[in-house]
Amino acid sequence: MKANVGGIDRILRIAVGIVLTALAAMGIIGVWGWIGVVPFLTGLIGWCPAYPLLGMNTCPTNKQH
């Protein structure tokens, strides 16, 4: 599993994940806010399972030629 999530992408994923999860935990946005766990985890590990399916890669060190 090679990294396919780059710097800014990772930061945004982690930030959005934290915000959504926190809002769900506080009961502000409801159960759907727990979906924030997904971008948070993909940002932490640096790999998104949807990117290979879509042919995407935002990681500059692993660009495919």
PDB file of N, CA, C, O and CB in Angstrom:
ATOM      1  N   MET A   1       0.840  -1.167   0.000  1.00  0.00           N
ATOM      2  CA  MET A   1       0.000   0.000   0.000  1.00  0.00           C
ATOM      3  C   MET A   1       0.895   1.243   0.000  1.00  0.00           C
ATOM      4  O   MET A   1       1.440   1.614   1.039  1.00  0.00           O
ATOM      5  CB  MET A   1      -0.961  -0.010   1.217  1.00  0.00           C
ATOM      6  N   LYS A   2       1.046   1.885  -1.158  1.00  0.00           N
ATOM      7  CA  LYS A   2       1.846   3.100  -1.260  1.00  0.00           C
ATOM      8  C   LYS A   2       0.993   4.317  -0.936  1.00  0.00           C
ATOM      9  O   LYS A   2      -0.208   4.347  -1.206  1.00  0.00           O
ATOM     10  CB  LYS A   2       2.459   3.232  -2.665  1.00  0.00           C
ATOM     11  N   ALA A   3       1.638   5.313  -0.354  1.00  0.00           N
ATOM     12  CA  ALA A   3       0.921   6.557  -0.035  1.00  0.00           C
ATOM     13  C   ALA A   3       0.403   7.191  -1.319  1.00  0.00           C
ATOM     14  O   ALA A   3       1.122   7.259  -2.316  1.00  0.00           O
ATOM     15  CB  ALA A   3       1.843   7.553   0.730  1.00  0.00           C
ATOM     16  N   ASN A   4      -0.835   7.652  -1.294  1.00  0.00           N
ATOM     17  CA  ASN A   4      -1.398   8.338  -2.444  1.00  0.00           C
ATOM     18  C   ASN A   4      -2.110   9.632  -2.050  1.00  0.00           C
ATOM     19  O   ASN A   4      -2.810  10.232  -2.865  1.00  0.00           O
ATOM     20  CB  ASN A   4      -2.358   7.422  -3.170  1.00  0.00           C
ATOM     21  N   VAL A   5      -1.930  10.058  -0.801  1.00  0.00           N
ATOM     22  CA  VAL A   5      -2.533  11.292  -0.307  1.00  0.00           C
ATOM     23  C   VAL A   5      -1.405  12.240   0.080  1.00  0.00           C
ATOM     24  O   VAL A   5      -0.615  11.944   0.977  1.00  0.00           O
ATOM     25  CB  VAL A   5      -3.492  11.021   0.908  1.00  0.00           C
ATOM     26  N   GLY A   6      -1.335  13.385  -0.602  1.00  0.00           N
ATOM     27  CA  GLY A   6      -0.264  14.351  -0.381  1.00  0.00           C
ATOM     28  C   GLY A   6      -0.503  15.296   0.774  1.00  0.00           C
ATOM     29  O   GLY A   6      -1.508  15.191   1.478  1.00  0.00           O
ATOM     30  N   GLY A   7       0.431  16.228   0.969  1.00  0.00           N
ATOM     31  CA  GLY A   7       0.476  17.132   2.118  1.00  0.00           C
ATOM     32  C   GLY A   7      -0.778  17.924   2.404  1.00  0.00           C
ATOM     33  O   GLY A   7      -1.388  17.751   3.459  1.00  0.00           O
ATOM     34  N   ILE A   8      -1.177  18.791   1.487  1.00  0.00           N
ATOM     35  CA  ILE A   8      -2.354  19.630   1.723  1.00  0.00           C
ATOM     36  C   ILE A   8      -3.606  18.766   1.818  1.00  0.00           C
ATOM     37  O   ILE A   8      -4.484  19.020   2.643  1.00  0.00           O
ATOM     38  CB  ILE A   8      -2.511  20.681   0.599  1.00  0.00           C
ATOM     39  N   ASP A   9      -3.679  17.763   0.985  1.00  0.00           N
ATOM     40  CA  ASP A   9      -4.813  16.826   1.010  1.00  0.00           C
ATOM     41  C   ASP A   9      -4.919  16.163   2.380  1.00  0.00           C
ATOM     42  O   ASP A   9      -6.014  16.043   2.929  1.00  0.00           O
ATOM     43  CB  ASP A   9      -4.660  15.747  -0.097  1.00  0.00           C
ATOM     44  N   ARG A  10      -3.793  15.736   2.930  1.00  0.00           N
ATOM     45  CA  ARG A  10      -3.783  15.091   4.247  1.00  0.00           C
ATOM     46  C   ARG A  10      -4.257  16.049   5.332  1.00  0.00           C
ATOM     47  O   ARG A  10      -5.074  15.685   6.177  1.00  0.00           O
ATOM     48  CB  ARG A  10      -2.377  14.577   4.582  1.00  0.00           C
ATOM     49  N   ILE A  11      -3.746  17.268   5.304  1.00  0.00           N
ATOM     50  CA  ILE A  11      -4.116  18.265   6.314  1.00  0.00           C
ATOM     51  C   ILE A  11      -5.616  18.550   6.264  1.00  0.00           C
ATOM     52  O   ILE A  11      -6.277  18.608   7.301  1.00  0.00           O
ATOM     53  CB  ILE A  11      -3.318  19.571   6.105  1.00  0.00           C
ATOM     54  N   LEU A  12      -6.146  18.727   5.059  1.00  0.00           N
ATOM     55  CA  LEU A  12      -7.580  18.993   4.920  1.00  0.00           C
ATOM     56  C   LEU A  12      -8.428  17.818   5.384  1.00  0.00           C
ATOM     57  O   LEU A  12      -9.448  18.004   6.048  1.00  0.00           O
ATOM     58  CB  LEU A  12      -7.912  19.324   3.476  1.00  0.00           C
ATOM     59  N   ARG A  13      -8.005  16.607   5.033  1.00  0.00           N
ATOM     60  CA  ARG A  13      -8.746  15.415   5.457  1.00  0.00           C
ATOM     61  C   ARG A  13      -8.789  15.304   6.977  1.00  0.00           C
ATOM     62  O   ARG A  13      -9.840  15.037   7.558  1.00  0.00           O
ATOM     63  CB  ARG A  13      -8.116  14.153   4.858  1.00  0.00           C
ATOM     64  N   ILE A  14      -7.642  15.509   7.613  1.00  0.00           N
ATOM     65  CA  ILE A  14      -7.572  15.405   9.074  1.00  0.00           C
ATOM     66  C   ILE A  14      -8.433  16.486   9.722  1.00  0.00           C
ATOM     67  O   ILE A  14      -9.175  16.205  10.663  1.00  0.00           O
ATOM     68  CB  ILE A  14      -6.107  15.520   9.562  1.00  0.00           C
ATOM     69  N   ALA A  15      -8.340  17.716   9.225  1.00  0.00           N
ATOM     70  CA  ALA A  15      -9.114  18.826   9.797  1.00  0.00           C
ATOM     71  C   ALA A  15     -10.618  18.589   9.636  1.00  0.00           C
ATOM     72  O   ALA A  15     -11.377  18.747  10.593  1.00  0.00           O
ATOM     73  CB  ALA A  15      -8.715  20.158   9.129  1.00  0.00           C
ATOM     74  N   VAL A  16     -11.044  18.215   8.439  1.00  0.00           N
ATOM     75  CA  VAL A  16     -12.467  17.963   8.194  1.00  0.00           C
ATOM     76  C   VAL A  16     -12.947  16.794   9.047  1.00  0.00           C
ATOM     77  O   VAL A  16     -14.042  16.836   9.608  1.00  0.00           O
ATOM     78  CB  VAL A  16     -12.723  17.676   6.694  1.00  0.00           C
ATOM     79  N   GLY A  17     -12.130  15.761   9.141  1.00  0.00           N
ATOM     80  CA  GLY A  17     -12.493  14.599   9.951  1.00  0.00           C
ATOM     81  C   GLY A  17     -12.676  14.953  11.418  1.00  0.00           C
ATOM     82  O   GLY A  17     -13.623  14.501  12.062  1.00  0.00           O
ATOM     83  N   ILE A  18     -11.764  15.763  11.943  1.00  0.00           N
ATOM     84  CA  ILE A  18     -11.856  16.167  13.345  1.00  0.00           C
ATOM     85  C   ILE A  18     -13.113  17.006  13.578  1.00  0.00           C
ATOM     86  O   ILE A  18     -13.839  16.793  14.549  1.00  0.00           O
ATOM     87  CB  ILE A  18     -10.598  16.957  13.764  1.00  0.00           C
ATOM     88  N   VAL A  19     -13.362  17.955  12.684  1.00  0.00           N
ATOM     89  CA  VAL A  19     -14.531  18.833  12.845  1.00  0.00           C
ATOM     90  C   VAL A  19     -15.826  18.028  12.781  1.00  0.00           C
ATOM     91  O   VAL A  19     -16.688  18.177  13.647  1.00  0.00           O
ATOM     92  CB  VAL A  19     -14.537  19.932  11.760  1.00  0.00           C
ATOM     93  N   LEU A  20     -15.971  17.177  11.764  1.00  0.00           N
ATOM     94  CA  LEU A  20     -17.203  16.391  11.636  1.00  0.00           C
ATOM     95  C   LEU A  20     -17.413  15.468  12.830  1.00  0.00           C
ATOM     96  O   LEU A  20     -18.522  15.370  13.356  1.00  0.00           O
ATOM     97  CB  LEU A  20     -17.173  15.572  10.352  1.00  0.00           C
ATOM     98  N   THR A  21     -16.362  14.799  13.254  1.00  0.00           N
ATOM     99  CA  THR A  21     -16.466  13.877  14.383  1.00  0.00           C
ATOM    100  C   THR A  21     -16.805  14.628  15.676  1.00  0.00           C
ATOM    101  O   THR A  21     -17.623  14.164  16.471  1.00  0.00           O
ATOM    102  CB  THR A  21     -15.154  13.093  14.552  1.00  0.00           C
ATOM    103  N   ALA A  22     -16.179  15.776  15.878  1.00  0.00           N
ATOM    104  CA  ALA A  22     -16.454  16.565  17.080  1.00  0.00           C
ATOM    105  C   ALA A  22     -17.900  17.059  17.083  1.00  0.00           C
ATOM    106  O   ALA A  22     -18.576  17.005  18.110  1.00  0.00           O
ATOM    107  CB  ALA A  22     -15.484  17.759  17.176  1.00  0.00           C
ATOM    108  N   LEU A  23     -18.368  17.538  15.934  1.00  0.00           N
ATOM    109  CA  LEU A  23     -19.752  18.014  15.856  1.00  0.00           C
ATOM    110  C   LEU A  23     -20.745  16.875  16.093  1.00  0.00           C
ATOM    111  O   LEU A  23     -21.787  17.074  16.718  1.00  0.00           O
ATOM    112  CB  LEU A  23     -20.014  18.665  14.489  1.00  0.00           C
ATOM    113  N   ALA A  24     -20.422  15.687  15.593  1.00  0.00           N
ATOM    114  CA  ALA A  24     -21.289  14.530  15.824  1.00  0.00           C
ATOM    115  C   ALA A  24     -21.263  14.124  17.294  1.00  0.00           C
ATOM    116  O   ALA A  24     -22.299  13.774  17.860  1.00  0.00           O
ATOM    117  CB  ALA A  24     -20.858  13.345  14.938  1.00  0.00           C
ATOM    118  N   ALA A  25     -20.093  14.170  17.909  1.00  0.00           N
ATOM    119  CA  ALA A  25     -19.968  13.799  19.318  1.00  0.00           C
ATOM    120  C   ALA A  25     -20.738  14.762  20.218  1.00  0.00           C
ATOM    121  O   ALA A  25     -21.258  14.365  21.261  1.00  0.00           O
ATOM    122  CB  ALA A  25     -18.495  13.766  19.728  1.00  0.00           C
ATOM    123  N   MET A  26     -20.808  16.030  19.809  1.00  0.00           N
ATOM    124  CA  MET A  26     -21.538  17.028  20.594  1.00  0.00           C
ATOM    125  C   MET A  26     -23.030  17.035  20.263  1.00  0.00           C
ATOM    126  O   MET A  26     -23.803  17.756  20.894  1.00  0.00           O
ATOM    127  CB  MET A  26     -20.951  18.414  20.354  1.00  0.00           C
ATOM    128  N   GLY A  27     -23.432  16.239  19.283  1.00  0.00           N
ATOM    129  CA  GLY A  27     -24.835  16.151  18.934  1.00  0.00           C
ATOM    130  C   GLY A  27     -25.338  17.301  18.075  1.00  0.00           C
ATOM    131  O   GLY A  27     -26.547  17.509  17.964  1.00  0.00           O
ATOM    132  N   ILE A  28     -24.438  18.038  17.478  1.00  0.00           N
ATOM    133  CA  ILE A  28     -24.831  19.208  16.689  1.00  0.00           C
ATOM    134  C   ILE A  28     -25.306  18.814  15.288  1.00  0.00           C
ATOM    135  O   ILE A  28     -26.277  19.380  14.785  1.00  0.00           O
ATOM    136  CB  ILE A  28     -23.662  20.188  16.583  1.00  0.00           C
ATOM    137  N   ILE A  29     -24.630  17.847  14.654  1.00  0.00           N
ATOM    138  CA  ILE A  29     -25.010  17.501  13.282  1.00  0.00           C
ATOM    139  C   ILE A  29     -25.589  16.104  13.121  1.00  0.00           C
ATOM    140  O   ILE A  29     -25.981  15.735  12.015  1.00  0.00           O
ATOM    141  CB  ILE A  29     -23.829  17.634  12.398  1.00  0.00           C
ATOM    142  N   GLY A  30     -25.652  15.346  14.149  1.00  0.00           N
ATOM    143  CA  GLY A  30     -26.283  14.031  14.067  1.00  0.00           C
ATOM    144  C   GLY A  30     -25.328  12.906  13.689  1.00  0.00           C
ATOM    145  O   GLY A  30     -24.111  13.083  13.634  1.00  0.00           O
ATOM    146  N   VAL A  31     -25.908  11.767  13.437  1.00  0.00           N
ATOM    147  CA  VAL A  31     -25.158  10.532  13.213  1.00  0.00           C
ATOM    148  C   VAL A  31     -24.267  10.601  11.972  1.00  0.00           C
ATOM    149  O   VAL A  31     -23.177  10.029  11.971  1.00  0.00           O
ATOM    150  CB  VAL A  31     -26.117   9.367  13.086  1.00  0.00           C
ATOM    151  N   TRP A  32     -24.705  11.286  10.924  1.00  0.00           N
ATOM    152  CA  TRP A  32     -23.916  11.344   9.683  1.00  0.00           C
ATOM    153  C   TRP A  32     -22.563  12.007   9.896  1.00  0.00           C
ATOM    154  O   TRP A  32     -21.661  11.814   9.081  1.00  0.00           O
ATOM    155  CB  TRP A  32     -24.687  12.095   8.602  1.00  0.00           C
ATOM    156  N   GLY A  33     -22.394  12.758  10.931  1.00  0.00           N
ATOM    157  CA  GLY A  33     -21.115  13.397  11.223  1.00  0.00           C
ATOM    158  C   GLY A  33     -20.012  12.398  11.527  1.00  0.00           C
ATOM    159  O   GLY A  33     -18.830  12.708  11.382  1.00  0.00           O
ATOM    160  N   TRP A  34     -20.399  11.193  11.951  1.00  0.00           N
ATOM    161  CA  TRP A  34     -19.390  10.167  12.250  1.00  0.00           C
ATOM    162  C   TRP A  34     -18.669   9.690  11.001  1.00  0.00           C
ATOM    163  O   TRP A  34     -17.657   8.996  11.100  1.00  0.00           O
ATOM    164  CB  TRP A  34     -20.038   8.982  12.946  1.00  0.00           C
ATOM    165  N   ILE A  35     -19.174  10.049   9.827  1.00  0.00           N
ATOM    166  CA  ILE A  35     -18.470   9.725   8.582  1.00  0.00           C
ATOM    167  C   ILE A  35     -17.117  10.453   8.548  1.00  0.00           C
ATOM    168  O   ILE A  35     -16.243  10.107   7.753  1.00  0.00           O
ATOM    169  CB  ILE A  35     -19.337  10.116   7.340  1.00  0.00           C
ATOM    170  N   GLY A  36     -16.956  11.448   9.403  1.00  0.00           N
ATOM    171  CA  GLY A  36     -15.694  12.177   9.515  1.00  0.00           C
ATOM    172  C   GLY A  36     -14.532  11.304   9.933  1.00  0.00           C
ATOM    173  O   GLY A  36     -13.374  11.684   9.761  1.00  0.00           O
ATOM    174  N   VAL A  37     -14.830  10.135  10.484  1.00  0.00           N
ATOM    175  CA  VAL A  37     -13.765   9.199  10.859  1.00  0.00           C
ATOM    176  C   VAL A  37     -13.001   8.748   9.605  1.00  0.00           C
ATOM    177  O   VAL A  37     -11.793   8.522   9.663  1.00  0.00           O
ATOM    178  CB  VAL A  37     -14.354   7.966  11.613  1.00  0.00           C
ATOM    179  N   VAL A  38     -13.695   8.621   8.492  1.00  0.00           N
ATOM    180  CA  VAL A  38     -13.070   8.138   7.254  1.00  0.00           C
ATOM    181  C   VAL A  38     -12.002   9.111   6.738  1.00  0.00           C
ATOM    182  O   VAL A  38     -10.862   8.690   6.542  1.00  0.00           O
ATOM    183  CB  VAL A  38     -14.140   7.920   6.175  1.00  0.00           C
ATOM    184  N   PRO A  39     -12.322  10.393   6.510  1.00  0.00           N
ATOM    185  CA  PRO A  39     -11.249  11.279   6.052  1.00  0.00           C
ATOM    186  C   PRO A  39     -10.150  11.451   7.091  1.00  0.00           C
ATOM    187  O   PRO A  39      -8.986  11.631   6.733  1.00  0.00           O
ATOM    188  CB  PRO A  39     -11.816  12.632   5.689  1.00  0.00           C
ATOM    189  N   PHE A  40     -10.501  11.400   8.369  1.00  0.00           N
ATOM    190  CA  PHE A  40      -9.486  11.511   9.409  1.00  0.00           C
ATOM    191  C   PHE A  40      -8.480  10.369   9.312  1.00  0.00           C
ATOM    192  O   PHE A  40      -7.271  10.602   9.336  1.00  0.00           O
ATOM    193  CB  PHE A  40     -10.140  11.524  10.791  1.00  0.00           C
ATOM    194  N   LEU A  41      -8.969   9.146   9.204  1.00  0.00           N
ATOM    195  CA  LEU A  41      -8.069   7.988   9.122  1.00  0.00           C
ATOM    196  C   LEU A  41      -7.280   7.956   7.822  1.00  0.00           C
ATOM    197  O   LEU A  41      -6.090   7.640   7.834  1.00  0.00           O
ATOM    198  CB  LEU A  41      -8.862   6.703   9.263  1.00  0.00           C
ATOM    199  N   THR A  42      -7.920   8.278   6.698  1.00  0.00           N
ATOM    200  CA  THR A  42      -7.184   8.277   5.431  1.00  0.00           C
ATOM    201  C   THR A  42      -6.123   9.370   5.430  1.00  0.00           C
ATOM    202  O   THR A  42      -5.074   9.207   4.808  1.00  0.00           O
ATOM    203  CB  THR A  42      -8.146   8.469   4.243  1.00  0.00           C
ATOM    204  N   GLY A  43      -6.377  10.474   6.113  1.00  0.00           N
ATOM    205  CA  GLY A  43      -5.368  11.517   6.243  1.00  0.00           C
ATOM    206  C   GLY A  43      -4.210  11.077   7.118  1.00  0.00           C
ATOM    207  O   GLY A  43      -3.056  11.397   6.835  1.00  0.00           O
ATOM    208  N   LEU A  44      -4.514  10.349   8.176  1.00  0.00           N
ATOM    209  CA  LEU A  44      -3.450   9.869   9.068  1.00  0.00           C
ATOM    210  C   LEU A  44      -2.554   8.841   8.391  1.00  0.00           C
ATOM    211  O   LEU A  44      -1.330   8.920   8.495  1.00  0.00           O
ATOM    212  CB  LEU A  44      -4.054   9.267  10.327  1.00  0.00           C
ATOM    213  N   ILE A  45      -3.151   7.881   7.701  1.00  0.00           N
ATOM    214  CA  ILE A  45      -2.327   6.841   7.072  1.00  0.00           C
ATOM    215  C   ILE A  45      -1.766   7.248   5.730  1.00  0.00           C
ATOM    216  O   ILE A  45      -0.817   6.633   5.244  1.00  0.00           O
ATOM    217  CB  ILE A  45      -3.126   5.590   6.905  1.00  0.00           C
ATOM    218  N   GLY A  46      -2.340   8.282   5.115  1.00  0.00           N
ATOM    219  CA  GLY A  46      -1.810   8.763   3.844  1.00  0.00           C
ATOM    220  C   GLY A  46      -2.215   7.926   2.644  1.00  0.00           C
ATOM    221  O   GLY A  46      -1.593   8.016   1.586  1.00  0.00           O
ATOM    222  N   TRP A  47      -3.231   7.128   2.797  1.00  0.00           N
ATOM    223  CA  TRP A  47      -3.701   6.274   1.699  1.00  0.00           C
ATOM    224  C   TRP A  47      -5.219   6.287   1.654  1.00  0.00           C
ATOM    225  O   TRP A  47      -5.885   6.081   2.668  1.00  0.00           O
ATOM    226  CB  TRP A  47      -3.179   4.822   1.858  1.00  0.00           C
ATOM    227  N   CYS A  48      -5.754   6.530   0.470  1.00  0.00           N
ATOM    228  CA  CYS A  48      -7.193   6.554   0.275  1.00  0.00           C
ATOM    229  C   CYS A  48      -7.573   5.419  -0.678  1.00  0.00           C
ATOM    230  O   CYS A  48      -7.055   5.366  -1.793  1.00  0.00           O
ATOM    231  CB  CYS A  48      -7.664   7.935  -0.278  1.00  0.00           C
ATOM    232  N   PRO A  49      -8.458   4.517  -0.272  1.00  0.00           N
ATOM    233  CA  PRO A  49      -8.821   3.390  -1.128  1.00  0.00           C
ATOM    234  C   PRO A  49      -9.564   3.803  -2.400  1.00  0.00           C
ATOM    235  O   PRO A  49      -9.574   3.047  -3.372  1.00  0.00           O
ATOM    236  CB  PRO A  49      -9.667   2.424  -0.351  1.00  0.00           C
ATOM    237  N   ALA A  50     -10.180   4.972  -2.415  1.00  0.00           N
ATOM    238  CA  ALA A  50     -10.904   5.417  -3.607  1.00  0.00           C
ATOM    239  C   ALA A  50      -9.963   5.963  -4.682  1.00  0.00           C
ATOM    240  O   ALA A  50     -10.297   5.911  -5.866  1.00  0.00           O
ATOM    241  CB  ALA A  50     -11.925   6.481  -3.229  1.00  0.00           C
ATOM    242  N   TYR A  51      -8.809   6.481  -4.302  1.00  0.00           N
ATOM    243  CA  TYR A  51      -7.897   7.084  -5.271  1.00  0.00           C
ATOM    244  C   TYR A  51      -7.427   6.120  -6.364  1.00  0.00           C
ATOM    245  O   TYR A  51      -7.445   6.504  -7.533  1.00  0.00           O
ATOM    246  CB  TYR A  51      -6.705   7.634  -4.554  1.00  0.00           C
ATOM    247  N   PRO A  52      -7.008   4.894  -6.050  1.00  0.00           N
ATOM    248  CA  PRO A  52      -6.609   3.989  -7.133  1.00  0.00           C
ATOM    249  C   PRO A  52      -7.764   3.677  -8.094  1.00  0.00           C
ATOM    250  O   PRO A  52      -7.556   3.533  -9.298  1.00  0.00           O
ATOM    251  CB  PRO A  52      -6.067   2.690  -6.547  1.00  0.00           C
ATOM    252  N   LEU A  53      -8.966   3.576  -7.556  1.00  0.00           N
ATOM    253  CA  LEU A  53     -10.127   3.303  -8.397  1.00  0.00           C
ATOM    254  C   LEU A  53     -10.410   4.459  -9.350  1.00  0.00           C
ATOM    255  O   LEU A  53     -10.882   4.256 -10.468  1.00  0.00           O
ATOM    256  CB  LEU A  53     -11.352   3.029  -7.531  1.00  0.00           C
ATOM    257  N   LEU A  54     -10.114   5.674  -8.891  1.00  0.00           N
ATOM    258  CA  LEU A  54     -10.363   6.866  -9.697  1.00  0.00           C
ATOM    259  C   LEU A  54      -9.128   7.310 -10.485  1.00  0.00           C
ATOM    260  O   LEU A  54      -9.189   8.273 -11.250  1.00  0.00           O
ATOM    261  CB  LEU A  54     -10.834   7.998  -8.807  1.00  0.00           C
ATOM    262  N   GLY A  55      -8.011   6.607 -10.297  1.00  0.00           N
ATOM    263  CA  GLY A  55      -6.775   6.965 -10.992  1.00  0.00           C
ATOM    264  C   GLY A  55      -6.148   8.245 -10.464  1.00  0.00           C
ATOM    265  O   GLY A  55      -5.482   8.965 -11.208  1.00  0.00           O
ATOM    266  N   MET A  56      -6.353   8.528  -9.202  1.00  0.00           N
ATOM    267  CA  MET A  56      -5.836   9.767  -8.608  1.00  0.00           C
ATOM    268  C   MET A  56      -4.656   9.484  -7.693  1.00  0.00           C
ATOM    269  O   MET A  56      -4.496   8.378  -7.178  1.00  0.00           O
ATOM    270  CB  MET A  56      -6.938  10.491  -7.829  1.00  0.00           C
ATOM    271  N   ASN A  57      -3.824  10.524  -7.499  1.00  0.00           N
ATOM    272  CA  ASN A  57      -2.690  10.445  -6.591  1.00  0.00           C
ATOM    273  C   ASN A  57      -2.247  11.871  -6.293  1.00  0.00           C
ATOM    274  O   ASN A  57      -1.807  12.573  -7.204  1.00  0.00           O
ATOM    275  CB  ASN A  57      -1.518   9.592  -7.199  1.00  0.00           C
ATOM    276  N   THR A  58      -2.350  12.317  -5.051  1.00  0.00           N
ATOM    277  CA  THR A  58      -1.936  13.671  -4.699  1.00  0.00           C
ATOM    278  C   THR A  58      -0.611  13.683  -3.965  1.00  0.00           C
ATOM    279  O   THR A  58      -0.168  14.738  -3.512  1.00  0.00           O
ATOM    280  CB  THR A  58      -2.995  14.339  -3.851  1.00  0.00           C
ATOM    281  N   CYS A  59       0.030  12.535  -3.840  1.00  0.00           N
ATOM    282  CA  CYS A  59       1.304  12.425  -3.157  1.00  0.00           C
ATOM    283  C   CYS A  59       2.433  12.684  -4.171  1.00  0.00           C
ATOM    284  O   CYS A  59       2.609  11.897  -5.101  1.00  0.00           O
ATOM    285  CB  CYS A  59       1.455  11.020  -2.485  1.00  0.00           C
ATOM    286  N   PRO A  60       3.192  13.766  -4.007  1.00  0.00           N
ATOM    287  CA  PRO A  60       4.204  14.117  -5.008  1.00  0.00           C
ATOM    288  C   PRO A  60       5.345  13.106  -5.122  1.00  0.00           C
ATOM    289  O   PRO A  60       5.956  13.007  -6.186  1.00  0.00           O
ATOM    290  CB  PRO A  60       4.775  15.462  -4.685  1.00  0.00           C
ATOM    291  N   THR A  61       5.651  12.358  -4.075  1.00  0.00           N
ATOM    292  CA  THR A  61       6.760  11.401  -4.135  1.00  0.00           C
ATOM    293  C   THR A  61       6.374  10.092  -4.799  1.00  0.00           C
ATOM    294  O   THR A  61       7.250   9.302  -5.150  1.00  0.00           O
ATOM    295  CB  THR A  61       7.275  11.122  -2.750  1.00  0.00           C
ATOM    296  N   ASN A  62       5.098   9.847  -4.976  1.00  0.00           N
ATOM    297  CA  ASN A  62       4.651   8.571  -5.575  1.00  0.00           C
ATOM    298  C   ASN A  62       3.848   8.782  -6.843  1.00  0.00           C
ATOM    299  O   ASN A  62       2.965   7.981  -7.150  1.00  0.00           O
ATOM    300  CB  ASN A  62       3.815   7.783  -4.577  1.00  0.00           C
ATOM    301  N   LYS A  63       4.130   9.831  -7.581  1.00  0.00           N
ATOM    302  CA  LYS A  63       3.403  10.060  -8.833  1.00  0.00           C
ATOM    303  C   LYS A  63       3.752   8.956  -9.815  1.00  0.00           C
ATOM    304  O   LYS A  63       4.915   8.584  -9.975  1.00  0.00           O
ATOM    305  CB  LYS A  63       3.738  11.457  -9.434  1.00  0.00           C
ATOM    306  N   GLN A  64       2.721   8.443 -10.466  1.00  0.00           N
ATOM    307  CA  GLN A  64       2.937   7.398 -11.465  1.00  0.00           C
ATOM    308  C   GLN A  64       3.197   8.046 -12.805  1.00  0.00           C
ATOM    309  O   GLN A  64       2.539   9.023 -13.162  1.00  0.00           O
ATOM    310  CB  GLN A  64       1.726   6.435 -11.547  1.00  0.00           C
ATOM    311  N   HIS A  65       4.148   7.513 -13.552  1.00  0.00           N
ATOM    312  CA  HIS A  65       4.485   8.077 -14.863  1.00  0.00           C
ATOM    313  C   HIS A  65       3.729   7.372 -15.955  1.00  0.00           C
ATOM    314  O   HIS A  65       3.883   7.710 -17.129  1.00  0.00           O
ATOM    315  CB  HIS A  65       5.982   7.987 -15.127  1.00  0.00           C
TER     316      HIS A  65
END
